[in-house]
Amino acid sequence: MGDDRFDILVSGGGIAGLMATAIFAQSGFRTLCTDPTPPVTDEASEGADLRSTAFLQPAQALLAETGLWDRLAPFATPLQTMRIVEAAGDGATVARAFEATDVSELPFGWNLPNWLVRRELTQHLSGLANATFCPGVGTKSVLPRSTEALAWLSDGRRLRVQLIVAADGRNSGIRQALGIPAQTTRYGQKALAFAVTHPRPHGFVSTEIHRSGGPFTLVPLPDRDGLPASAVVWMTDGPDAVRLSALPDAAFNAEMTARAAGLYGPLTLASRRTIWPIISQIAARFHGERTALIAEAAHVVPPIGAQGLNMSLADIRVLRDLALGGRDALGNASMLDRYTQSRWPEVRARLAGIDALNRVSKSGGSVVPALRAQGIKLIHDIPPVRRALMHAGLGAAPQKTSSTTDFSRDSAPSTS
């Protein structure tokens, strides 16, 4: 049996890996994606990713350009307002709302459950002539060479490819095999992710409520059983997160309603609870020979400001554009150098900003909450500052439009 030939191997079938596969295939590259763990595409199934992702304007534009958005749009909830609340322990709150209309005719973003995105992506790939998705098959080992890369799969096949895209998570086996170090920061926090219903409508407002331990974020979802619904990410100290995850539903509902400062009335758990460790991480460079690192193989950030998967889509966009710029140069040293030069400085700056926000958000005591409240007021109440930070948070100017190491088992979910 001869070797199978593809232009690109995407190792890792999380959301970023599936999107990379679809986008490269749509751009005319024969692309194969492997993942040793088949995607869980039903909310009620064990292992389902119950987090959600807010696709910001640049990400939505890329998905629309490549034909993915038409598939996702019917399930997306627009985010018209971003609200930040400082909730003091004595019940006092300071809140400021940032309106999308200040900077664009479009919403800030569109929220989608992660499990649903995986479902739609796997179905989309089945209809693309240039895409081959191999769930249950891992990338066992790779051998990059100057003119091509060899890859051995866990099902016994050997591939010859021009470019390997490592989308195999924060513990990326490909990154480790290439000897690329990563700097990791641990915060002693975990995040609970789940869905809730509530009696008051969310009004398409995404809300971050800050108190010691980390933010409590509610992001709009479509109604569930006739009630308004939101996705929640609750960041707190590790031991407290473990305690909360084990509470009976009634006790958990009471605690999260209090943590949400009563904004939407009583919150009712509407899904299982999942728990995730909070870290930040950045690889020393985003490429090796014949290999590009994307998404959590390259960078991990705490789930603040909807940056995680949007940064991953920016990786894919830059890599796709470089690939289209010269097909004969696909995967060569010059192309990959330019990829790191384009992405690494921006990612490093965003990571530093999110790290600082998280450290401030998790701080307690009596002084820090007051400083956070003053900061919220300052950012919001000076229009040029408010608009500049809103543009920066979107990741680009808003669009004015109307509408040979064995690592086959390494695969980690992405943080949104």
C-alpha distance (Angstrom), angle and dihedral (degrees) to the residues before:
residue distance angle dihedral
M1 . . .
G2 3.80 . .
D3 3.77 127.6 .
D4 3.80 119.7 -83.7
R5 3.79 113.0 -121.0
F6 3.80 125.0 -145.6
D7 3.77 133.5 159.0
I8 3.80 94.3 -131.2
L9 3.80 136.9 18.9
V10 3.81 114.7 -158.4
S11 3.80 108.6 -162.1
G12 3.80 109.0 -158.0
G13 3.79 130.6 42.5
G14 3.78 102.3 -146.5
I15 3.79 118.2 121.8
A16 3.82 92.9 -78.6
G17 3.79 92.9 47.9
L18 3.80 93.1 47.9
M19 3.79 91.4 47.6
A20 3.80 92.0 47.9
T21 3.81 89.3 51.5
A22 3.80 92.5 50.5
I23 3.80 94.2 45.3
F24 3.81 95.5 47.6
A25 3.81 91.6 44.5
Q26 3.80 91.1 49.0
S27 3.82 87.6 51.8
G28 3.78 91.6 57.7
F29 3.81 102.2 -96.6
R30 3.81 118.9 131.0
T31 3.78 99.4 -122.6
L32 3.80 132.5 -175.4
C33 3.81 122.6 -167.7
T34 3.80 124.2 -161.8
D35 3.78 130.9 -168.2
P36 3.80 125.5 166.4
T37 3.81 90.3 -149.6
P38 3.82 116.1 59.9
P39 3.82 111.3 -130.4
V40 3.81 117.6 -96.7
T41 3.79 104.9 -130.4
D42 3.81 102.9 174.9
E43 3.79 122.3 78.7
A44 3.80 94.5 -141.1
S45 3.81 95.8 51.0
E46 3.79 122.7 101.5
G47 3.79 110.3 -99.2
A48 3.80 95.3 27.5
D49 3.80 113.3 148.7
L50 3.81 102.5 -121.3
R51 3.78 94.9 -174.4
S52 3.78 120.5 102.3
T53 3.79 132.8 -140.8
A54 3.77 127.2 -139.0
F55 3.80 105.3 -147.8
L56 3.80 104.9 -148.5
Q57 3.80 122.9 -147.4
P58 3.83 99.0 -86.8
A59 3.81 91.0 48.0
Q60 3.80 92.2 48.7
A61 3.82 90.2 49.5
L62 3.82 91.0 53.8
L63 3.80 91.7 48.2
A64 3.81 91.1 48.4
E65 3.79 91.1 49.3
T66 3.79 92.2 53.5
G67 3.80 98.3 43.2
L68 3.80 97.9 -106.9
W69 3.78 98.7 107.2
D70 3.82 95.3 65.8
R71 3.79 87.2 62.1
L72 3.81 95.8 46.7
A73 3.81 101.2 37.0
P74 3.84 97.1 80.6
F75 3.82 89.7 61.7
A76 3.82 98.3 41.2
T77 3.80 125.3 108.0
P78 3.83 114.0 -150.6
L79 3.80 119.1 -127.2
Q80 3.79 108.1 -143.9
T81 3.81 98.5 164.8
M82 3.80 135.6 34.3
R83 3.80 112.4 -155.8
I84 3.81 125.1 -168.6
V85 3.79 118.6 -163.7
E86 3.80 129.2 -172.3
A87 3.81 105.8 -155.9
A88 3.79 112.7 -166.3
G89 3.78 120.7 -154.0
D90 3.82 90.8 -112.5
G91 3.80 91.4 62.3
A92 3.82 96.1 -101.1
T93 3.80 115.3 133.1
V94 3.80 137.1 -167.0
A95 3.80 113.9 -160.8
R96 3.80 134.3 179.2
A97 3.81 127.5 -178.7
F98 3.80 123.9 -147.7
E99 3.81 112.6 -155.0
A100 3.80 122.9 -148.6
T101 3.80 89.5 -142.0
D102 3.82 88.3 70.0
V103 3.81 90.4 72.5
S104 3.80 109.1 13.2
E105 3.77 148.0 12.8
L106 3.81 87.6 -123.3
P107 3.81 129.1 75.1
F108 3.81 117.7 -97.0
G109 3.77 87.7 -109.5
W110 3.78 147.4 -43.2
N111 3.80 123.0 -101.6
L112 3.80 123.8 -138.4
P113 3.83 133.1 171.3
N114 3.80 111.1 -109.2
W115 3.82 95.0 -132.2
L116 3.80 89.8 54.6
V117 3.81 92.9 48.6
R118 3.82 89.4 54.6
R119 3.80 90.4 50.2
E120 3.78 93.4 52.2
L121 3.81 93.8 43.0
T122 3.80 94.2 52.9
Q123 3.80 90.3 49.5
H124 3.80 90.6 47.7
L125 3.81 92.4 52.0
S126 3.79 91.5 54.9
G127 3.82 88.9 65.6
L128 3.82 98.0 48.5
A129 3.79 115.5 97.4
N130 3.83 94.1 -152.5
A131 3.82 96.3 45.7
T132 3.81 126.7 88.8
F133 3.81 117.5 -178.8
C134 3.80 118.3 -167.3
P135 3.83 109.7 -170.5
G136 3.78 112.4 -171.6
V137 3.81 92.0 27.2
G138 3.80 120.8 104.1
T139 3.78 133.0 -159.3
K140 3.79 99.2 -111.4
S141 3.82 100.1 -173.8
V142 3.78 140.8 -22.1
L143 3.79 136.2 -149.9
P144 3.82 112.2 -162.0
R145 3.80 115.4 -159.3
S146 3.79 133.2 179.5
T147 3.81 95.4 -97.5
E148 3.82 102.4 29.3
A149 3.79 143.1 -14.8
L150 3.77 129.0 -113.2
A151 3.80 119.7 -145.8
W152 3.79 128.8 -171.6
L153 3.81 116.4 -153.3
S154 3.78 127.0 -151.6
D155 3.82 90.7 -113.8
G156 3.82 90.9 62.3
R157 3.80 99.4 -100.7
R158 3.80 122.8 131.2
L159 3.80 120.5 -148.2
R160 3.79 133.0 -159.7
V161 3.81 111.4 -153.3
Q162 3.78 139.2 164.4
L163 3.81 95.6 -140.1
I164 3.79 135.8 23.7
V165 3.80 115.9 -156.3
A166 3.80 110.2 -158.8
A167 3.81 108.2 -148.4
D168 3.79 94.3 150.8
G169 3.78 99.6 123.9
R170 3.77 140.6 -106.5
N171 3.82 92.1 -45.5
S172 3.80 90.8 49.0
G173 3.77 111.1 -177.6
I174 3.79 90.7 -161.8
R175 3.81 91.6 54.9
Q176 3.78 90.5 49.5
A177 3.81 92.5 47.0
L178 3.81 89.2 53.4
G179 3.81 90.3 52.0
I180 3.81 94.1 -120.6
P181 3.82 109.6 152.1
A182 3.79 123.3 -142.9
Q183 3.79 129.0 -152.1
T184 3.82 110.9 -134.7
T185 3.81 129.5 -167.2
R186 3.80 119.6 -165.4
Y187 3.80 119.9 -159.5
G188 3.79 102.5 -172.2
Q189 3.81 88.0 -116.8
K190 3.77 135.6 121.4
A191 3.78 130.6 -167.2
L192 3.77 127.3 -135.9
A193 3.81 114.0 -150.1
F194 3.80 124.1 -165.5
A195 3.80 144.2 122.9
V196 3.80 127.8 -100.6
T197 3.78 139.7 -172.9
H198 3.80 124.1 -142.3
P199 3.80 137.3 -177.8
R200 3.82 97.2 -122.6
P201 3.82 119.1 69.3
H202 3.80 116.9 -112.1
G203 3.79 92.0 -137.1
F204 3.84 89.8 -144.7
V205 3.80 89.0 -68.1
S206 3.82 120.5 143.5
T207 3.80 109.7 -152.2
E208 3.82 131.3 -161.8
I209 3.80 111.7 -167.1
H210 3.79 112.8 -163.9
R211 3.76 126.3 -154.3
S212 3.79 132.9 134.4
G213 3.80 114.2 -53.9
G214 3.80 96.3 36.4
P215 3.80 141.3 -61.3
F216 3.79 125.9 -48.9
T217 3.80 106.1 -146.2
L218 3.81 128.1 -165.0
V219 3.81 116.6 -169.0
P220 3.83 121.7 -174.2
L221 3.80 120.6 -103.1
P222 3.81 130.6 178.0
D223 3.81 114.8 -82.2
R224 3.82 117.5 -79.2
D225 3.79 120.4 -149.9
G226 3.79 90.3 -14.6
L227 3.81 94.5 -52.7
P228 3.81 131.0 106.7
A229 3.81 110.5 -99.9
S230 3.78 138.4 -162.8
A231 3.79 138.2 -173.4
V232 3.80 112.3 -123.7
V233 3.79 131.6 -154.0
W234 3.81 110.1 -173.8
M235 3.79 113.4 -170.1
T236 3.78 117.3 -166.6
D237 3.79 142.5 139.0
G238 3.79 113.1 -54.4
P239 3.84 98.5 -112.2
D240 3.81 91.2 46.2
A241 3.81 91.3 50.5
V242 3.80 90.5 52.4
R243 3.82 90.1 49.0
L244 3.80 92.1 49.4
S245 3.79 93.2 47.6
A246 3.82 90.0 57.9
L247 3.82 98.0 47.8
P248 3.81 120.2 113.5
D249 3.80 111.3 -103.1
A250 3.80 95.6 -105.5
A251 3.81 93.2 52.2
F252 3.78 91.3 43.9
N253 3.81 91.3 51.0
A254 3.80 90.3 52.6
E255 3.81 93.9 49.1
M256 3.79 95.3 47.0
T257 3.81 92.4 46.4
A258 3.80 88.9 55.4
R259 3.83 91.0 45.2
A260 3.82 89.6 52.3
A261 3.82 89.4 57.5
G262 3.81 89.2 -122.9
L263 3.81 92.0 -77.9
Y264 3.80 96.1 145.6
G265 3.78 99.1 23.2
P266 3.81 122.0 -111.1
L267 3.82 111.7 -2.8
T268 3.81 118.8 -142.0
L269 3.78 122.7 -160.4
A270 3.82 109.1 -117.1
S271 3.80 101.9 177.4
R272 3.78 142.7 23.1
R273 3.81 118.1 -70.1
T274 3.80 118.7 -114.9
I275 3.79 125.6 -170.3
W276 3.81 129.2 -148.0
P277 3.82 133.6 -175.8
I278 3.81 116.3 -118.1
I279 3.80 118.2 -133.4
S280 3.77 139.5 141.4
Q281 3.78 119.6 -137.0
I282 3.78 139.5 169.4
A283 3.79 130.1 -174.9
A284 3.80 117.4 -127.1
R285 3.80 88.2 -118.9
F286 3.78 133.1 -1.0
H287 3.79 98.9 -127.8
G288 3.77 146.1 47.0
E289 3.78 131.2 -180.0
R290 3.82 108.3 -40.3
T291 3.82 88.5 -15.7
A292 3.80 136.3 104.9
L293 3.81 122.9 -166.8
I294 3.79 116.3 -143.2
A295 3.80 136.9 175.1
E296 3.81 116.1 -6.2
A297 3.80 92.6 -7.1
A298 3.83 83.8 67.5
H299 3.80 104.9 27.2
V300 3.80 142.4 2.0
V301 3.80 125.6 -166.8
P302 3.82 133.7 179.6
P303 3.84 112.8 -96.1
I304 3.80 96.4 -97.0
G305 3.80 124.2 129.7
A306 3.83 95.6 2.2
Q307 3.80 91.6 -85.4
G308 3.81 105.8 133.0
L309 3.81 107.0 77.7
N310 3.80 91.5 26.2
M311 3.81 88.3 60.8
S312 3.80 88.1 49.4
L313 3.79 91.3 53.8
A314 3.79 88.9 50.5
D315 3.84 87.3 55.6
I316 3.80 90.0 52.8
R317 3.81 93.6 46.6
V318 3.81 93.4 52.1
L319 3.81 92.6 45.1
R320 3.81 91.8 47.4
D321 3.81 91.7 50.1
L322 3.80 91.8 49.4
A323 3.80 90.3 49.2
L324 3.80 91.8 50.8
G325 3.80 89.9 48.1
G326 3.80 91.5 70.6
R327 3.78 122.9 -1.3
D328 3.80 91.4 -170.6
A329 3.81 87.8 59.4
L330 3.82 95.0 50.5
G331 3.79 108.1 143.9
N332 3.80 96.9 -2.8
A333 3.82 123.5 138.0
S334 3.80 95.6 -101.6
M335 3.80 93.7 52.7
L336 3.79 93.1 47.9
D337 3.82 93.4 46.1
R338 3.79 88.3 55.3
Y339 3.80 90.3 49.6
T340 3.81 92.8 56.4
Q341 3.81 91.6 42.8
S342 3.80 90.3 53.1
R343 3.79 99.5 44.2
W344 3.81 109.8 27.0
P345 3.84 99.7 67.4
E346 3.81 93.3 46.4
V347 3.80 92.9 46.7
R348 3.81 91.2 47.4
A349 3.81 91.2 52.4
R350 3.81 93.0 48.2
L351 3.78 91.9 46.7
A352 3.82 90.8 52.4
G353 3.80 91.1 50.8
I354 3.80 94.6 47.9
D355 3.81 90.6 45.4
A356 3.81 89.7 54.9
L357 3.82 92.2 47.2
N358 3.78 91.5 50.1
R359 3.80 93.7 49.3
V360 3.79 90.6 50.8
S361 3.81 92.3 45.0
K362 3.81 94.8 51.5
S363 3.80 94.7 47.3
G364 3.79 118.3 107.2
G365 3.78 134.8 -173.3
S366 3.78 125.9 93.2
V367 3.81 101.4 -76.3
V368 3.81 102.9 50.0
P369 3.84 96.7 58.3
A370 3.80 89.8 53.0
L371 3.80 90.2 50.2
R372 3.80 90.7 48.6
A373 3.80 90.1 51.6
Q374 3.80 91.5 50.5
G375 3.80 89.9 47.9
I376 3.80 91.8 53.1
K377 3.79 90.3 51.2
L378 3.81 93.0 47.1
I379 3.81 94.5 49.5
H380 3.79 93.2 47.0
D381 3.78 103.1 38.2
I382 3.82 98.1 53.8
P383 3.82 104.0 70.1
P384 3.85 98.9 -154.4
V385 3.81 90.7 49.5
R386 3.80 91.5 46.0
R387 3.81 94.0 50.3
A388 3.82 93.8 44.2
L389 3.79 92.6 52.7
M390 3.80 91.9 45.4
H391 3.82 90.1 53.6
A392 3.80 90.5 47.9
G393 3.79 92.0 49.3
L394 3.80 91.1 53.7
G395 3.80 89.5 56.0
A396 3.81 94.5 -129.4
A397 3.76 141.4 28.6
P398 3.81 108.8 -65.5
Q399 3.78 116.9 -106.7
K400 3.76 118.2 -113.7
T401 3.78 98.4 -145.1
S402 3.73 136.2 122.4
S403 3.23 101.3 -117.8
T404 47.58 137.0 0.6
T405 3.80 81.0 111.5
D406 3.81 119.5 77.4
F407 3.78 108.8 -116.6
S408 3.79 101.7 144.5
R409 3.80 90.6 130.1
D410 3.80 96.9 53.5
S411 3.77 111.0 107.0
A412 3.78 125.2 131.2
P413 3.80 129.9 -176.1
S414 3.74 118.6 -111.0
T415 3.80 124.4 -112.4
S416 3.78 115.0 -126.9
